[in-house]
Amino acid sequence: MRSKLLLTLLIGLTVTFVFRLFQIQIIDSKYTLDAANNAQRMEKIFAPRGIILDRDSNLLAMNQAAYDIEVTTSLLNSLDTSRLSKLIGVNEKKIKSSLIKAQRYSPYRPSSLIRGLTAQDFAKIQEEIGFYPGISMRRRTFRKYSNSASGSAIGYVGEVNDYILSKKPEYKLGDYIGIAGIEASYEKYLRGKDGIQYITVDNLNRDKGPFQEGKYDIDPVPGKNIMTTLDSRLQEYGKLLMSGKRGSIVAISPESGEILTLLSSPDYNPNLLVGRHRSKNYNLLYLDSINKPLFHRGLLAVYPPGSPFKIINALIALEEETIKPSTNFNCIDGYHYGELHIGCHCESGLVNLRKSISHSCNNYHCQVFKKTLDKFQSTAKGLDEWEKHVRSFGLGNYLGVDINSGRKGFVPNSDFYNNYYQNKRWKAPTIVSLAIGQGELGVTPLQLSNMTAIIANRGHWFIPHIVKSIEGTMIDSLKYLTPMRTTIKKKHFDTVIKGMEDVFKIGTAKESRLNGIRIAGKTGTAENPHGQDHSIFIAFAPIDSPKIAIAVIIENGYWGSRWAAPIASLMIEKYINDTIARTDLEERMISGSLANEYGVESVEIKLPHN
C-alpha cells in the first residue's frame, strides 16, 4: 500500500515537472526571452503618430522619416571626432561629451549621439557613415507640417524631459509628446503604441539579425488620424491679410460651434520645431519678447471688447425692460454726468437703439447702462444681475473648448468694486465705462467670436471645438452637441441685428460693405495704455442663415473700421464666395504694415535654422 502511494506521488511530481517544463519552453515566451537575454537586444519601434487633417481632408500634419545617430563605444577602434563633427554638423566638444556619457552608460549598448536627422540630412552622410565602426543609424518618424499658417493651432511635438517624465511615467527618455495645440490636446489619440524588436547580438553586442526570425517582435500600433474643423484655405488667407500686423482672427460656425479659423499673428512655422535645430529655433522664438510668436493671441490674449460689447448691454436692457427698441436719447458730444464726460463721434441729436449701434453712440449706451443698474434697489444688486446676463454669453469663464489652453477673461461684479473702492461709495456712473466695453472688462478673441455666434443664433450657442472626428468617427459628445442658452429672449435680438446690418449700410463700416451678402457687424476701438488703440471688429453672415461668425483684433490698429473691419469682410467673402471681388481692398490689407507702430523692422519671424 505504501509503495503504491509513493509511486503515485512520484508519477504526480514527474507529470507536474514535465508540464511546467513544457510551459516554460514551449508555451510562455517570457522565459524564452529571459534565457536569451544575454544573446539578444531589445529595441523600441516607434509608432507613427496619427495624421491631422483639415475639415476638407487636406493634410495639416503628417510623418516623415527621421534618423538618430547612435554609438556603441566598445566597437570603436579609433574615431576621428573632428572629421565626424564636420560630417554630421555637430560641435566636436559635444561629440566628445556624448561619447563619455555613452561609455558610462554601457560600452556594449547603443547610445544616442545626435537625434533628429531629417531624410535630407541622412542622405548627405549615408555613404560615409558606414566607414565609422560603432556608429549606426536608427530610424524613427518625425512630424512634417504642410500648413505653416496653422502653427499655433496645430502645435508641435517635442522630446520628453525630466519634468514630463515625472508627470507621465508611461513615457521614456527619447519619446516624443505633443507640446502645444491639437498635438498636445489630443496626444492620447495621436500617440499610438510603440512596438518591440528583438535582435540577436554577439558578445560585443554586434547585430547578427532578428531573434528567431522576429517571432517575438511586437508591431507598433499607429496613432489615430484626426480631422479638425479648421478650414486651411481660410486660415492661409487670414495669415496673408495679417501680414505686418499683430493680433488674431477667430471664426466659428454658428450652427455647430466648429472653429473655422484660429489664427494668431505673428505665428510660427511648426516645421522649425522639428529636427536637430528645434532647440535653437525654440529658444529664438521663446526669447522674442516683442513679437511673441509662441503666444497664441487668439486663446490667451485678453483685451477690452470695446464697442462690440454695446450689443450685449443693449440686449440686457431689453431683457430687463429698461428700454424699448424705440427708446431715444439725445446725444450732445457724448455722455455727461457731473464732471464726467465720455466723448462720442456719432451725429448729435436724438438716437434710437438701432442707430446707436450703426453709429456707435457712446452716450446712448452709457445712459442705458445707468438706467439698467438703477432699476434695482442698489447699484450693487443691479451690477450682479448684469453680470449674470453677461456670463450667459460665455464671457468671464472658460468656454470648455477642446484645446488645453485659454483664459477666462474678466467680468467684474459688486464684490470686485466693493473691494476696489473700500469704504468709498460707487454708483453706476463710477463704472459706466463698462457700458462701452472698457474699464475692467477683458475678453479673449475666441470669446468675442463665440459672442458673435450667439448673436447670430439669436441667443443660443454650441461650445467651440476644433476636432470634427477621430479615425473617421464623428465627435458625438453631448458637450458639443447640446445648445447653451443665454438669459436673453430670442425676440430681443432682431433690433440689434438690424442695427448691426446698418453698420455696413450707413454706419461705421460702410467702406467695408460687400454686395450680394447680408452681413451684420460692429466696429470697436479698444483703449490701449501701452500705445495706439486696438482695432476690433465682429461680424456674421449671411444674416438669415449664418455660416460664419468672426472676430478680428489688430493690435495698435487705431480704430475698428481702419483694419479689423476690412479684414473681417474679406474673410467672410473668401469663405462664402471662395473668390475676392474687392481686389483693391485686399491688396491694401495685405501690403499694410504696422511694424512702425510696434517699433520693429518686421513682424514676420525669420530664423537662421530652417
Secondary structure as GFF3:
##gff-version 3
##sequence-region A 1 610
A	DSSP	alpha_helix	2	22	.	.	.	ID=ss1
A	DSSP	pi_helix	23	27	.	.	.	ID=ss2
A	DSSP	alpha_helix	29	35	.	.	.	ID=ss3
A	DSSP	three_ten_helix	37	39	.	.	.	ID=ss4
A	DSSP	beta_strand	40	45	.	.	.	ID=ss5
A	DSSP	beta_strand	52	53	.	.	.	ID=ss6
A	DSSP	beta_strand	59	71	.	.	.	ID=ss7
A	DSSP	three_ten_helix	73	75	.	.	.	ID=ss8
A	DSSP	alpha_helix	81	88	.	.	.	ID=ss9
A	DSSP	alpha_helix	92	105	.	.	.	ID=ss10
A	DSSP	beta_strand	111	118	.	.	.	ID=ss11
A	DSSP	alpha_helix	119	125	.	.	.	ID=ss12
A	DSSP	three_ten_helix	128	131	.	.	.	ID=ss13
A	DSSP	beta_strand	135	145	.	.	.	ID=ss14
A	DSSP	three_ten_helix	148	150	.	.	.	ID=ss15
A	DSSP	alpha_helix	151	154	.	.	.	ID=ss16
A	DSSP	beta_strand	157	159	.	.	.	ID=ss17
A	DSSP	alpha_helix	162	167	.	.	.	ID=ss18
A	DSSP	beta_strand	176	178	.	.	.	ID=ss19
A	DSSP	alpha_helix	181	185	.	.	.	ID=ss20
A	DSSP	alpha_helix	187	190	.	.	.	ID=ss21
A	DSSP	beta_strand	195	201	.	.	.	ID=ss22
A	DSSP	beta_strand	207	210	.	.	.	ID=ss23
A	DSSP	three_ten_helix	211	214	.	.	.	ID=ss24
A	DSSP	beta_strand	226	228	.	.	.	ID=ss25
A	DSSP	alpha_helix	232	241	.	.	.	ID=ss26
A	DSSP	beta_strand	247	252	.	.	.	ID=ss27
A	DSSP	beta_strand	259	265	.	.	.	ID=ss28
A	DSSP	three_ten_helix	270	273	.	.	.	ID=ss29
A	DSSP	alpha_helix	278	286	.	.	.	ID=ss30
A	DSSP	alpha_helix	297	300	.	.	.	ID=ss31
A	DSSP	three_ten_helix	307	309	.	.	.	ID=ss32
A	DSSP	alpha_helix	310	319	.	.	.	ID=ss33
A	DSSP	beta_strand	329	331	.	.	.	ID=ss34
A	DSSP	beta_strand	335	337	.	.	.	ID=ss35
A	DSSP	beta_strand	340	342	.	.	.	ID=ss36
A	DSSP	beta_strand	349	351	.	.	.	ID=ss37
A	DSSP	alpha_helix	353	358	.	.	.	ID=ss38
A	DSSP	alpha_helix	362	374	.	.	.	ID=ss39
A	DSSP	alpha_helix	379	391	.	.	.	ID=ss40
A	DSSP	alpha_helix	414	421	.	.	.	ID=ss41
A	DSSP	three_ten_helix	428	436	.	.	.	ID=ss42
A	DSSP	alpha_helix	445	456	.	.	.	ID=ss43
A	DSSP	beta_strand	460	461	.	.	.	ID=ss44
A	DSSP	beta_strand	467	470	.	.	.	ID=ss45
A	DSSP	beta_strand	473	474	.	.	.	ID=ss46
A	DSSP	alpha_helix	478	481	.	.	.	ID=ss47
A	DSSP	beta_strand	484	485	.	.	.	ID=ss48
A	DSSP	three_ten_helix	490	492	.	.	.	ID=ss49
A	DSSP	alpha_helix	493	505	.	.	.	ID=ss50
A	DSSP	three_ten_helix	510	512	.	.	.	ID=ss51
A	DSSP	beta_strand	520	526	.	.	.	ID=ss52
A	DSSP	beta_strand	534	541	.	.	.	ID=ss53
A	DSSP	beta_strand	548	554	.	.	.	ID=ss54
A	DSSP	alpha_helix	564	577	.	.	.	ID=ss55
A	DSSP	alpha_helix	583	591	.	.	.	ID=ss56
A	DSSP	alpha_helix	595	598	.	.	.	ID=ss57
###
